[in-house]
Amino acid sequence: VAVMPASSLGSRSSDVVIASKVKAKFIDARDLLSNAFYVVVERGNVYLMGRVTEREANRATEIARQISGVNKVVRAFDLISEEELARITPKPKNGE
């Protein structure tokens, strides 16, 4: 947490673009449930939050770090086990 003057319009616009790119990459990643992540970007710093496994946290961090314009990735995850993930993930209905 830092006390700073309000960010500029250009900085905020850049943050929106970065957040959109991160979210799009999460959707493209076949090994992640993109809706498990909450992404906030402020001054090029990406804050990743969610209830995910350690594997998912590491993968999401790796993806976010590769986005142009990202200064730093801050992780604030509630880690769960792979078994817990399997238990809470909705199963597809028959015929889907």
Order of alpha helices (4+ residues) and beta strands (2+ residues): alpha-beta-beta-alpha-beta-alpha
